[in-house]
């Protein structure tokens, strides 16, 4: 106990020193010989500590002598003669509450003087405390109606909260949209003129796309998609033979222009040997024919632009270069076990511009925006040259040179059929050595050299091996056909021929044969 901190009247401490039998006060509170007041209760018969038996009694904590306990929350009036009997709460001391009375400890509040004069801590709980009746403690007055000034204050606070919320929300929205407050604002170039140079890829595509169409074909149990482009203002379109091949048995062909207009198309003519076909649409206005270039002017490394509908994605533009020229390509032959007449022989332009299924029949254009080839085939990862199918681009695409395509298209438009240049020989496709051997396949009878034909006139005989055409090496029978098909009927060719271990050169004037 910190006795030095007690203020005012000091409380009475009750205790028994060990070994001293202090007389208890008699009942009724009569004073003892020494003037001490006797306790009003007898010995504890149960010996409950700390009252049973002799021994040191723990000093009782200081207590405030209350009057009748007021209701909780009632403020106590401060007396004019406060004696400072406030509770001193220290660690380890608990308040003792008599039965039915709970002490209300409030710092700084004291009861009126005289109410504790006859307080006896030893009195039984039922004993009434003598003395005057405790003074009346008035209840606080109930609050009256709010004043007008208070109402205006509350209204002003509500308006201020609404204004602050509106302003804060506006600032937050502006900051989120413009990034001026607490967010990152990235720099960006302003919108500029969308015009492009005519010889740029964008300029070429802008001029060419109106003249490129998507070709949709429906046949008996078959359907497919390819590409074509406008040849003239009369409605003629050029595409690949293999694109429209399935429509030959009662099918139909429709074309979709870049602007979204659709039209039915009829097949004017096709040629499987060159893999070309001409279509025609009627009553379509505003056609945009594509200008044709000259494939003889193409050089390896020239930039090119390919336009088509790969996998049905109309208007797709890809770029690349010319990877090679005069590349012998043989494609087709899927009909009738691979031996049909739909095999095409093309001395193609090779390009690394991405070409995929659906690009077939689309234009390959040079840097001047002129058509220099018709996209026709790709080499797939499996090694063959699919005309259709799931094979994708690996950077090996092939296009029919426009000079050849132009000649065939003119013939198909004018006559419905195309002519093929020939030398009048049969080539043995099973020859295992270098060059193209003139001869019939094993088991066939007849003559390998057409009597009176160009080869017969030039002195070529059965068994001869043709190794060069105009100085270009020939490695197989397919390459010989490709080299000849790249020419026109009536052209002159110089052939290098091997016979009996010797070599000689002969000149041949190409003949003509109707295409399939």
ROZATOR-757448 format. One record per residue (C-alpha): residue number from 0; residue in one letter; x, y, z. Coordinates in steps of 0.2 Angstrom, whole numbers, plus 5000, padded with zeros to 4 digits. Layout:
BEGIN
  seq  type     X     Y     Z
  NUM     A     X     Y     Z
...
end
This chain:
BEGIN
  seq  type     X     Y     Z
    0     X  5000  5000  5000
    1     X  5006  5017  4996
    2     X  5001  5026  5011
    3     X  5010  5042  5007
    4     X  4998  5046  4993
    5     X  4982  5046  5004
    6     X  4975  5063  5006
    7     X  4963  5071  5018
    8     X  4956  5060  5032
    9     X  4965  5044  5035
   10     X  4955  5028  5035
   11     X  4955  5016  5050
   12     X  4965  5000  5047
   13     X  4959  4984  5056
   14     X  4972  4971  5059
   15     X  4978  4958  5072
   16     X  4996  4956  5076
   17     X  5002  4938  5077
   18     X  5001  4931  5095
   19     X  4990  4945  5102
   20     X  4972  4942  5106
   21     X  4964  4959  5103
   22     X  4947  4960  5111
   23     X  4933  4961  5098
   24     X  4921  4976  5100
   25     X  4904  4970  5109
   26     X  4888  4969  5099
   27     X  4880  4985  5096
   28     X  4895  4995  5093
   29     X  4899  5001  5111
   30     X  4916  5008  5113
   31     X  4929  4998  5122
   32     X  4940  5003  5137
   33     X  4953  5011  5125
   34     X  4939  5020  5116
   35     X  4939  5008  5101
   36     X  4923  5003  5093
   37     X  4919  4984  5095
   38     X  4913  4974  5080
   39     X  4895  4971  5078
   40     X  4896  4952  5073
   41     X  4903  4937  5083
   42     X  4917  4925  5079
   43     X  4917  4916  5062
   44     X  4912  4898  5067
   45     X  4919  4891  5051
   46     X  4936  4898  5052
   47     X  4936  4905  5035
   48     X  4952  4916  5032
   49     X  4955  4929  5035
   50     X  4943  4929  5050
   51     X  4946  4912  5057
   52     X  4959  4909  5070
   53     X  4973  4921  5076
   54     X  4985  4928  5064
   55     X  4989  4943  5054
   56     X  4974  4951  5045
   57     X  4977  4958  5028
   58     X  4973  4977  5029
   59     X  4957  4981  5020
   60     X  4958  4993  5005
   61     X  4952  5011  5008
   62     X  4934  5012  5004
   63     X  4923  5027  5000
   64     X  4908  5027  5012
   65     X  4893  5028  5000
   66     X  4875  5033  5003
   67     X  4861  5023  4994
   68     X  4868  5018  4977
   69     X  4861  5029  4963
   70     X  4856  5022  4947
   71     X  4870  5018  4935
   72     X  4875  5033  4924
   73     X  4868  5046  4937
   74     X  4881  5060  4939
   75     X  4885  5064  4957
   76     X  4885  5083  4962
   77     X  4901  5089  4969
   78     X  4900  5094  4988
   79     X  4907  5110  4994
   80     X  4917  5102  5007
   81     X  4924  5087  4997
   82     X  4937  5078  5008
   83     X  4945  5069  4994
   84     X  4940  5052  4999
   85     X  4943  5045  4982
   86     X  4948  5028  4978
   87     X  4966  5024  4977
   88     X  4967  5009  4965
   89     X  4984  5000  4966
   90     X  4989  4983  4958
   91     X  4984  4968  4969
   92     X  4969  4977  4979
   93     X  4951  4973  4975
   94     X  4936  4983  4981
   95     X  4925  4974  4994
   96     X  4906  4977  4991
   97     X  4893  4974  5004
   98     X  4878  4963  5000
   99     X  4867  4973  4988
  100     X  4878  4988  4987
  101     X  4890  4991  4972
  102     X  4902  5005  4974
  103     X  4902  5018  4960
  104     X  4920  5025  4959
  105     X  4921  5041  4950
  106     X  4937  5051  4952
  107     X  4934  5068  4959
  108     X  4917  5065  4966
  109     X  4913  5065  4985
  110     X  4898  5063  4995
  111     X  4891  5077  5006
  112     X  4899  5078  5023
  113     X  4892  5069  5038
  114     X  4885  5054  5029
  115     X  4900  5043  5034
  116     X  4900  5048  5052
  117     X  4893  5032  5059
  118     X  4899  5021  5045
  119     X  4904  5004  5052
  120     X  4913  4991  5041
  121     X  4909  4977  5054
  122     X  4890  4980  5054
  123     X  4880  4966  5047
  124     X  4873  4968  5029
  125     X  4855  4970  5035
  126     X  4859  4983  5048
  127     X  4853  5000  5043
  128     X  4865  5014  5043
  129     X  4861  5027  5056
  130     X  4861  5045  5053
  131     X  4852  5057  5043
  132     X  4843  5052  5027
  133     X  4854  5054  5012
  134     X  4851  5069  5002
  135     X  4841  5069  4986
  136     X  4851  5067  4971
  137     X  4842  5076  4956
  138     X  4841  5068  4939
  139     X  4848  5077  4925
  140     X  4835  5087  4915
  141     X  4829  5078  4899
  142     X  4835  5087  4883
  143     X  4823  5099  4875
  144     X  4819  5101  4856
  145     X  4834  5105  4846
  146     X  4838  5124  4843
  147     X  4836  5131  4825
  148     X  4854  5135  4825
  149     X  4859  5116  4828
  150     X  4847  5111  4813
  151     X  4856  5123  4801
  152     X  4872  5116  4807
  153     X  4867  5098  4803
  154     X  4860  5103  4786
  155     X  4876  5113  4782
  156     X  4886  5097  4786
  157     X  4876  5086  4775
  158     X  4877  5098  4760
  159     X  4896  5099  4763
  160     X  4897  5080  4763
  161     X  4888  5079  4747
  162     X  4898  5093  4738
  163     X  4914  5084  4744
  164     X  4909  5067  4738
  165     X  4904  5075  4721
  166     X  4920  5084  4719
  167     X  4930  5069  4724
  168     X  4921  5057  4712
  169     X  4924  5069  4698
  170     X  4942  5071  4702
  171     X  4944  5052  4703
  172     X  4935  5049  4686
  173     X  4946  5062  4678
  174     X  4962  5054  4685
  175     X  4957  5037  4680
  176     X  4953  5043  4662
  177     X  4967  5055  4659
  178     X  4980  5048  4671
  179     X  4985  5065  4678
  180     X  4983  5060  4697
  181     X  4991  5045  4704
  182     X  4992  5035  4688
  183     X  5004  5032  4673
  184     X  5001  5043  4657
  185     X  5010  5036  4642
  186     X  5016  5046  4628
  187     X  5008  5043  4611
  188     X  5010  5051  4594
  189     X  4995  5060  4587
  190     X  4985  5053  4572
  191     X  4993  5057  4556
  192     X  4988  5057  4537
  193     X  4985  5039  4533
  194     X  4991  5041  4515
  195     X  5005  5030  4509
  196     X  5017  5030  4495
  197     X  5011  5021  4479
  198     X  5026  5009  4479
  199     X  5025  5005  4497
  200     X  5016  4988  4503
  201     X  5002  4998  4510
  202     X  5000  5008  4494
  203     X  5000  4992  4483
  204     X  4988  4984  4494
  205     X  4976  4999  4494
  206     X  4976  4999  4475
  207     X  4975  4980  4473
  208     X  4962  4974  4485
  209     X  4947  4981  4476
  210     X  4952  4969  4461
  211     X  4955  4953  4472
  212     X  4940  4942  4475
  213     X  4937  4927  4486
  214     X  4931  4911  4476
  215     X  4918  4900  4485
  216     X  4915  4883  4476
  217     X  4901  4870  4480
  218     X  4901  4853  4471
  219     X  4894  4836  4474
  220     X  4899  4833  4492
  221     X  4914  4845  4490
  222     X  4917  4863  4494
  223     X  4932  4874  4494
  224     X  4938  4892  4495
  225     X  4951  4901  4484
  226     X  4956  4917  4477
  227     X  4955  4926  4460
  228     X  4957  4943  4453
  229     X  4949  4954  4440
  230     X  4957  4953  4422
  231     X  4946  4966  4413
  232     X  4930  4977  4414
  233     X  4920  4964  4405
  234     X  4919  4953  4421
  235     X  4933  4940  4418
  236     X  4942  4933  4433
  237     X  4958  4922  4434
  238     X  4960  4909  4446
  239     X  4968  4891  4448
  240     X  4960  4876  4440
  241     X  4961  4866  4456
  242     X  4951  4879  4465
  243     X  4935  4877  4454
  244     X  4938  4859  4449
  245     X  4925  4852  4461
  246     X  4911  4863  4453
  247     X  4913  4854  4436
  248     X  4899  4841  4441
  249     X  4884  4851  4443
  250     X  4891  4863  4456
  251     X  4891  4882  4458
  252     X  4904  4896  4460
  253     X  4901  4912  4469
  254     X  4914  4926  4471
  255     X  4915  4939  4485
  256     X  4922  4956  4481
  257     X  4933  4966  4494
  258     X  4918  4978  4497
  259     X  4907  4963  4502
  260     X  4897  4962  4486
  261     X  4894  4944  4480
  262     X  4890  4937  4463
  263     X  4887  4921  4454
  264     X  4901  4916  4442
  265     X  4901  4905  4427
  266     X  4917  4895  4422
  267     X  4923  4901  4405
  268     X  4936  4888  4403
  269     X  4950  4878  4413
  270     X  4966  4870  4409
  271     X  4973  4857  4422
  272     X  4990  4856  4413
  273     X  4993  4874  4417
  274     X  4982  4874  4433
  275     X  4973  4890  4427
  276     X  4954  4894  4425
  277     X  4944  4909  4419
  278     X  4928  4914  4427
  279     X  4915  4928  4422
  280     X  4903  4938  4432
  281     X  4889  4948  4425
  282     X  4880  4964  4430
  283     X  4894  4969  4442
  284     X  4898  4988  4441
  285     X  4914  4996  4447
  286     X  4926  4982  4443
  287     X  4944  4986  4446
  288     X  4956  4975  4434
  289     X  4973  4973  4440
  290     X  4988  4978  4429
  291     X  4998  4964  4422
  292     X  5017  4965  4423
  293     X  5031  4955  4413
  294     X  5038  4939  4422
  295     X  5053  4940  4411
  296     X  5059  4955  4420
  297     X  5058  4947  4437
  298     X  5075  4944  4446
  299     X  5079  4935  4461
  300     X  5078  4946  4476
  301     X  5064  4957  4470
  302     X  5051  4962  4483
  303     X  5034  4955  4480
  304     X  5017  4956  4488
  305     X  5005  4941  4489
  306     X  4986  4944  4491
  307     X  4973  4931  4495
  308     X  4961  4922  4506
  309     X  4971  4909  4516
  310     X  4959  4898  4526
  311     X  4945  4910  4521
  312     X  4953  4925  4528
  313     X  4949  4937  4514
  314     X  4960  4951  4509
  315     X  4976  4945  4518
  316     X  4992  4953  4512
  317     X  5009  4946  4514
  318     X  5026  4951  4508
  319     X  5042  4943  4503
  320     X  5055  4942  4489
  321     X  5057  4932  4474
  322     X  5068  4917  4480
  323     X  5071  4909  4463
  324     X  5065  4909  4445
  325     X  5061  4895  4432
  326     X  5059  4883  4446
  327     X  5052  4867  4439
  328     X  5036  4862  4449
  329     X  5024  4847  4446
  330     X  5008  4847  4456
  331     X  4992  4838  4456
  332     X  4989  4820  4449
  333     X  4977  4816  4464
  334     X  4963  4810  4452
  335     X  4962  4791  4448
  336     X  4976  4786  4459
  337     X  4988  4800  4454
  338     X  4989  4796  4435
  339     X  4975  4808  4429
  340     X  4977  4822  4417
  341     X  4976  4835  4431
  342     X  4995  4836  4433
  343     X  5001  4853  4431
  344     X  5019  4857  4425
  345     X  5025  4875  4429
  346     X  5041  4884  4427
  347     X  5037  4894  4443
  348     X  5042  4909  4452
  349     X  5048  4904  4469
  350     X  5044  4916  4484
  351     X  5046  4916  4503
  352     X  5030  4927  4504
  353     X  5018  4917  4516
  354     X  5006  4907  4505
  355     X  4993  4895  4513
  356     X  4978  4885  4507
  357     X  4966  4898  4501
  358     X  4979  4909  4493
  359     X  4978  4898  4477
  360     X  4973  4909  4462
  361     X  4978  4925  4470
  362     X  4990  4938  4463
  363     X  5008  4939  4466
  364     X  5013  4958  4463
  365     X  5029  4967  4461
  366     X  5035  4983  4469
  367     X  5025  4993  4455
  368     X  5009  4985  4460
  369     X  5008  4974  4444
  370     X  5004  4956  4443
  371     X  5019  4945  4440
  372     X  5012  4928  4445
  373     X  4997  4918  4450
  374     X  5000  4909  4467
  375     X  4997  4891  4464
  376     X  5007  4879  4475
  377     X  5017  4877  4491
  378     X  5029  4864  4497
  379     X  5024  4857  4514
  380     X  5034  4851  4528
  381     X  5030  4833  4521
  382     X  5039  4837  4505
  383     X  5025  4837  4492
  384     X  5017  4852  4484
  385     X  4999  4852  4489
  386     X  4986  4862  4480
  387     X  4974  4861  4494
  388     X  4974  4853  4511
  389     X  4980  4857  4529
  390     X  4998  4861  4524
  391     X  5004  4878  4530
  392     X  5018  4889  4523
  393     X  5036  4885  4527
  394     X  5042  4899  4516
  395     X  5042  4889  4499
  396     X  5028  4896  4488
  397     X  5026  4895  4469
  398     X  5017  4905  4457
  399     X  5013  4903  4438
  400     X  5023  4917  4429
  401     X  5011  4930  4422
  402     X  5017  4928  4404
  403     X  5011  4910  4404
  404     X  4995  4914  4413
  405     X  4991  4929  4401
  406     X  4993  4917  4386
  407     X  4982  4904  4393
  408     X  4969  4916  4399
  409     X  4967  4924  4382
  410     X  4965  4907  4374
  411     X  4952  4901  4387
  412     X  4942  4917  4385
  413     X  4943  4917  4366
  414     X  4941  4898  4362
  415     X  4937  4890  4379
  416     X  4953  4879  4377
  417     X  4971  4882  4379
  418     X  4985  4875  4368
  419     X  5001  4866  4374
  420     X  5018  4867  4365
  421     X  5025  4850  4361
  422     X  5040  4842  4353
  423     X  5031  4826  4348
  424     X  5039  4813  4359
  425     X  5035  4801  4373
  426     X  5046  4802  4388
  427     X  5050  4787  4400
  428     X  5046  4793  4417
  429     X  5054  4778  4425
  430     X  5071  4782  4418
  431     X  5083  4781  4433
  432     X  5097  4791  4426
  433     X  5100  4810  4423
  434     X  5090  4818  4409
  435     X  5074  4814  4400
  436     X  5075  4797  4390
  437     X  5064  4796  4374
  438     X  5054  4780  4375
  439     X  5039  4771  4380
  440     X  5036  4764  4398
  441     X  5040  4746  4401
  442     X  5026  4735  4393
  443     X  5019  4747  4381
  444     X  5019  4745  4363
  445     X  5020  4759  4349
  446     X  5032  4772  4344
  447     X  5040  4785  4356
  448     X  5043  4798  4342
  449     X  5028  4805  4333
  450     X  5031  4803  4314
  451     X  5032  4820  4306
  452     X  5032  4829  4322
  453     X  5045  4842  4328
  454     X  5057  4830  4336
  455     X  5056  4818  4321
  456     X  5060  4833  4310
  457     X  5075  4837  4321
  458     X  5082  4820  4320
  459     X  5078  4814  4338
  460     X  5076  4795  4339
  461     X  5069  4783  4352
  462     X  5082  4780  4366
  463     X  5090  4797  4365
  464     X  5092  4806  4381
  465     X  5089  4825  4382
  466     X  5100  4833  4395
  467     X  5098  4852  4391
  468     X  5085  4864  4385
  469     X  5092  4881  4379
  470     X  5107  4878  4389
  471     X  5098  4874  4405
  472     X  5101  4857  4413
  473     X  5087  4844  4413
  474     X  5087  4831  4426
  475     X  5071  4821  4423
  476     X  5056  4819  4411
  477     X  5045  4830  4422
  478     X  5058  4844  4420
  479     X  5058  4842  4401
  480     X  5039  4845  4401
  481     X  5040  4860  4412
  482     X  5053  4868  4401
  483     X  5043  4865  4385
  484     X  5027  4871  4393
  485     X  5035  4887  4398
  486     X  5036  4891  4379
  487     X  5023  4895  4366
  488     X  5019  4885  4351
  489     X  5030  4890  4337
  490     X  5045  4894  4348
  491     X  5062  4887  4343
  492     X  5072  4877  4356
  493     X  5090  4871  4356
  494     X  5090  4853  4364
  495     X  5106  4844  4369
  496     X  5105  4826  4365
  497     X  5115  4811  4371
  498     X  5116  4795  4360
  499     X  5128  4780  4361
  500     X  5140  4790  4372
  501     X  5141  4805  4361
  502     X  5132  4822  4363
  503     X  5125  4834  4350
  504     X  5113  4849  4349
  505     X  5097  4850  4338
  506     X  5085  4864  4335
  507     X  5066  4860  4337
  508     X  5051  4871  4332
  509     X  5038  4868  4345
  510     X  5021  4861  4339
  511     X  5004  4863  4346
  512     X  4992  4852  4355
  513     X  4975  4855  4363
  514     X  4974  4855  4381
  515     X  4964  4843  4391
end
